[in-house]
Amino acid sequence: MSAAPLLEVADLSVRFDTDAGTVHAVDKMSFTLAEREVLGIVGESGCGKSVTAMSLLRLLPPTATISGRARFDGDDLLGASSRRLRRIRGNEIAFVFQEPMTSLNPVFTVGRQVEESLRTHLGLSRSAARKRAIELLDLVHIPAPERRVREYPHQLSGGMRQRVMIAMAVACEPKILIADEPTTALDVTIQAGILDLMRELRERLGTAIILITHNLGVVADIADRVVVMYAGRKAEEAPVRELFARPQHPYTIGLLGAIPLPGAASKQDRLREIPGRVPSLAELPNHCAFAPRCPRADDRTRSEVPALRAVGPGHLVACFHPGGEWTE
């Protein structure tokens, strides 16, 4: 008998009431996360990846209405009290936000910011928290941590700031680490270092990771399982090797076809593109949201919303015509 998942999300929906109308940012999103697993959530900007993750810890503004279910280690996250959520945030579920320069406070040293969660959640004294902060900076491979702990965010490089964010996130050895675009705007060498670090932290601390990204190369490198989102909905889900070997949704196939391949430099090997635009989340259609961009669209696609169905072990797809290759 398999163990219950560490995190179980079912029918999660998020909408925002705005002056322009209701924006349906996430629509009936469901997924699970097992202990020590890395789950990649991919899709174009604006598809609902970050909103999905932030809604789990109720980090969204008051204009957001959240419905559905999210159970973490026996706790109902969406129904938890504010007091219980404060104990979970940063302690049991930690978040690495997308841009460290806007997430780190510029007027405090990085050491003080790492120490804050240690003193809040673990009750460490100032001296003990400082000692542990130095250990954490060393854990994430920041050189000369005794000196860096006294420096301010603007004195660090982008890669170092990202490592400080990860050090803050893992300070209390959380069960789940949510990393929102942790390698964006970093060069490929630093990206590789950040991914190696996350892999090392999973092995050393046993942390499960939700990795939010639009970079399929990052997903291929570290994820165990992948969820592909489009216009607030789940389009496909599969083990990572299965997704790259047998993509089923035309959107997933289009994304994979747009990845540059080594040696593909001639005009004949020009990168493919997915024509059209992502629909407005304020005006989601009552049919397949990808239909206007899909080469396989037919009358049924333009009149019904496809339900998720299994096409293999652990492989789900929301498409009436899955499989095959992208055709212009």
Helices and strands as residue ranges (DSSP letters): E 7-18, E 21-33, E 38-42, H 49-56, E 64-72, E 75-76, H 82-88, E 93-96, H 100-103, H 110-122, H 126-139, H 145-148, G 153-155, H 158-169, E 176-180, H 188-205, E 208-213, H 216-222, E 225-230, E 233-239, H 240-245, H 250-257, G 267-269, G 291-293, E 309-312, E 315-317
